[in-house]
C-alpha cells in the first residue's frame, strides 16, 4: 500500500476514490539518471505516472539515431505507452530518466477499468493524449521550419524552464542526440552563442546568461 501523501502530484487531478485505488494497486519504482524506463520493442504491462523527476521520450530511426519527442514532468504520464497498453502492442518509443526519477506503475487492466468507471481518470488520460499530441506537433514544426541554431536555442530555453535552473548539466553529445544532429554542429553553435554572451560553457555544463 502506497502512502497517500506520495501521490501529492496527482491530488488535484484525481478524486479520493481513485487516489486510494492507485495507492492500493500501484507500484513505486525509482530510476537513476539515464536509466531506461521503457524501451523500444518492449511489451508493456504497466503505465507510468511520474511522481518526481523528468523523463525524455524518444523515437529511433532505422539507423539508430534518436529524436526527442517530448519531456514528461511530475504529474504527467506517457500517452504513447498508454496507446501501446490499450492496443497490446510493443513500445515504439524509448523513455529515459533525465534525472533521478520516481514513478508509480499502474497495471494495464486497472488503467482500462478506471477509464470506464472514473471520470477524473478518464479526463486525465484524454488530456494527456491532447498535451502529448500538441508537443509532438511542435516537434514536427521545429524540425520542418526552424534552422538548427534556432532549434538549439529553443532546446536550451525549454531545459531552463523544465528544471527551473539556468545551469544545464548536459554534454554536447547529449544535446546532439536529443536534437538528432552531430556533436560538431552543436559545439560550433554553442560556441557562437557563448561569443554572443547568451551562455557560458564549462565542462559538461552550460550556463544560460540571457533568458
C-alpha positions, 0 to 999 in steps of 0.5 A, spaced: 500 500 500 502 506 497 502 512 502 497 517 500 501 523 501 506 520 495 501 521 490 501 529 492 502 530 484 496 527 482 491 530 488 488 535 484 487 531 478 484 525 481 478 524 486 479 520 493 476 514 490 481 513 485 487 516 489 486 510 494 485 505 488 492 507 485 495 507 492 492 500 493 494 497 486 500 501 484 507 500 484 513 505 486 519 504 482 525 509 482 530 510 476 537 513 476 539 518 471 539 515 464 536 509 466 531 506 461 524 506 463 521 503 457 524 501 451 523 500 444 520 493 442 518 492 449 511 489 451 508 493 456 504 491 462 504 497 466 503 505 465 507 510 468 505 516 472 511 520 474 511 522 481 518 526 481 523 527 476 523 528 468 523 523 463 525 524 455 521 520 450 524 518 444 523 515 437 529 511 433 530 511 426 532 505 422 539 507 423 539 508 430 539 515 431 534 518 436 529 524 436 526 527 442 519 527 442 517 530 448 519 531 456 514 528 461 514 532 468 511 530 475 504 529 474 504 527 467 504 520 464 506 517 457 500 517 452 504 513 447 505 507 452 498 508 454 496 507 446 501 501 446 497 498 453 490 499 450 492 496 443 497 490 446 502 492 442 510 493 443 513 500 445 515 504 439 518 509 443 524 509 448 523 513 455 529 515 459 530 518 466 533 525 465 534 525 472 533 521 478 526 519 477 520 516 481 514 513 478 508 509 480 506 503 475 499 502 474 497 495 471 494 495 464 487 492 466 486 497 472 488 503 467 482 500 462 477 499 468 478 506 471 477 509 464 470 506 464 468 507 471 472 514 473 471 520 470 477 524 473 481 518 470 478 518 464 479 526 463 486 525 465 488 520 460 484 524 454 488 530 456 494 527 456 493 524 449 491 532 447 498 535 451 502 529 448 499 530 441 500 538 441 508 537 443 509 532 438 506 537 433 511 542 435 516 537 434 514 536 427 514 544 426 521 545 429 524 540 425 520 542 418 521 550 419 526 552 424 534 552 422 538 548 427 541 554 431 534 556 432 532 549 434 538 549 439 536 555 442 529 553 443 532 546 446 536 550 451 530 555 453 525 549 454 531 545 459 531 552 463 524 552 464 523 544 465 528 544 471 527 551 473 535 552 473 539 556 468 545 551 469 544 545 464 548 539 466 548 536 459 554 534 454 554 536 447 553 529 445 547 529 449 544 535 446 546 532 439 542 526 440 536 529 443 536 534 437 538 528 432 544 532 429 552 531 430 556 533 436 560 538 431 554 542 429 552 543 436 559 545 439 560 550 433 553 553 435 554 553 442 560 556 441 557 562 437 552 563 442 557 563 448 561 569 443 554 572 443 554 572 451 547 568 451 551 562 455 557 560 458 560 553 457 564 549 462 565 542 462 559 538 461 555 544 463 552 550 460 550 556 463 544 560 460 546 568 461 540 571 457 533 568 458 
